[in-house]
Amino acid sequence: MQKLLMFGLHFMIGTTIMGIFVTAALSAGYGNGRTIVAAALAGFVLALPVTWFVTRKITHLVKV
């Protein structure tokens, strides 16, 4: 159950953090493809521990 919740949350959290990083890169003036892909990849990787933390907090609150 916890892995399924983590999988679903990672789609939402990962997309949000990736979008923030790509928007920040574009706002800073970095418009080439390599920088945009690097920002998206960094957001995806950063979303993993964030997703783990949020999933852990939710399961502890719900006591599944």
VOPAGU-2260 file (C-alpha; in pm, 1 decimal, decimal comma):
REM VOPAGU-2260
SITE   aa  ch    i         X         Y         Z
SITE  MET   A    0       0,0       0,0       0,0
SITE  GLN   A    1     278,3     239,9      89,8
SITE  LYS   A    2     461,4     179,4    -239,1
SITE  LEU   A    3     146,4     245,4    -438,0
SITE  LEU   A    4      89,4     570,9    -250,5
SITE  MET   A    5     451,4     671,2    -305,3
SITE  PHE   A    6     424,7     592,7    -675,7
SITE  GLY   A    7     113,9     808,3    -714,7
SITE  LEU   A    8     252,2    1093,9    -509,3
SITE  HIS   A    9     576,7    1096,5    -704,9
SITE  PHE   A   10     387,9    1177,1   -1023,2
SITE  MET   A   11     233,0    1484,3    -862,3
SITE  ILE   A   12     530,5    1600,3    -655,4
SITE  GLY   A   13     781,8    1525,8    -930,4
SITE  THR   A   14     585,9    1714,7   -1192,6
SITE  THR   A   15     549,1    2013,3    -962,6
SITE  ILE   A   16     916,8    2034,5    -864,9
SITE  MET   A   17    1029,1    1974,9   -1223,0
SITE  GLY   A   18     801,8    2255,9   -1339,8
SITE  ILE   A   19     937,9    2490,1   -1074,7
SITE  PHE   A   20    1297,4    2416,4   -1174,0
SITE  VAL   A   21    1230,6    2452,8   -1547,4
SITE  THR   A   22    1044,2    2779,5   -1490,0
SITE  ALA   A   23    1330,2    2907,7   -1275,0
SITE  ALA   A   24    1584,6    2815,4   -1543,0
SITE  LEU   A   25    1383,1    2988,5   -1813,2
SITE  SER   A   26    1329,2    3295,9   -1594,3
SITE  ALA   A   27    1703,2    3316,3   -1529,7
SITE  GLY   A   28    1765,6    3333,0   -1904,1
SITE  TYR   A   29    1884,7    2978,6   -1965,1
SITE  GLY   A   30    1682,4    2880,9   -2267,5
SITE  ASN   A   31    1892,8    2609,6   -2427,6
SITE  GLY   A   32    1778,4    2249,2   -2429,3
SITE  ARG   A   33    2057,3    2106,7   -2217,3
SITE  THR   A   34    1983,2    2341,2   -1925,9
SITE  ILE   A   35    1610,6    2273,6   -1940,5
SITE  VAL   A   36    1665,7    1897,1   -1938,7
SITE  ALA   A   37    1915,7    1930,9   -1651,3
SITE  ALA   A   38    1666,1    2137,3   -1451,6
SITE  ALA   A   39    1391,4    1880,6   -1513,8
SITE  LEU   A   40    1621,1    1594,6   -1416,8
SITE  ALA   A   41    1728,3    1775,5   -1099,7
SITE  GLY   A   42    1362,9    1827,1   -1009,7
SITE  PHE   A   43    1287,7    1460,6   -1068,1
SITE  VAL   A   44    1576,3    1349,0    -847,2
SITE  LEU   A   45    1490,5    1598,9    -572,1
SITE  ALA   A   46    1131,7    1477,0    -575,9
SITE  LEU   A   47    1232,5    1127,5    -462,6
SITE  PRO   A   48    1325,6    1214,7    -101,2
SITE  VAL   A   49    1041,8    1465,7     -81,7
SITE  THR   A   50     797,3    1196,9    -192,5
SITE  TRP   A   51     940,5     950,4      57,9
SITE  PHE   A   52     901,6    1204,2     339,7
SITE  VAL   A   53     543,1    1297,2     245,3
SITE  THR   A   54     443,9     930,5     206,0
SITE  ARG   A   55     594,4     846,6     543,5
SITE  LYS   A   56     409,1    1131,7     714,0
SITE  ILE   A   57      77,4    1036,0     551,7
SITE  THR   A   58     108,2     668,9     648,2
SITE  HIS   A   59     199,6     757,4    1004,8
SITE  LEU   A   60     -99,2     989,0    1033,4
SITE  VAL   A   61    -339,6     734,8     885,1
SITE  LYS   A   62    -174,0     434,8    1060,1
SITE  VAL   A   63    -202,8     200,7     763,0
